[in-house]
Amino acid sequence: MGGDAGRRGGLDEQAVLLAAGLADLAVSTLTSAAGAVCGLLRRSDTAHLAAQAEQDLRARGRLALDRYAVVPPAHLEVLARHVLARRAGDGG
């Protein structure tokens, strides 16, 4: 999920992060979330709290994806592949 995928990739990434965050939140804190929703409905600063909740869900989503995502290749392995590709492109 790189940052150079463009605007569409960024929106897709945000949607995935929000979905993963929601799933993680539902699994870990379903009971307390219901109490928090009731508390939110009684507050006057609901819009501000909703924005904070969205940021929290994105952070949870990032953590959940990092926890369960495939481990990227080692840095030196990537460099070695890059060198081999360059040598193959230069003809030897």
Steps between C-alpha positions, in 0.01 A plus 500: 500500500737763376448872493586535129190314380331834439182651635285194431750273674498734797121488527504122463766473768299722734191287445695183575651658810159613624349155435788323676475743790126444530548123498773518763289732713195273473696190600681657794251748647145422386342543842679822591432642152125474562540699821716757319232547230240572767737752654564664161130556442478705819794728415490835321844460338408185303656621173838556668482161668405333170810651335715369786334159466581493127866573573502229764345251258763580236774446757340172610470396137868572436598299808271210405634488144858524621433219747345262245656613170770307319849594614686694228830360370818591683662829399823336383301251293326788322835669433650177365207453263537858382872449427428178309232674294742783416771257398256313279391830342858608431577175327725345754 
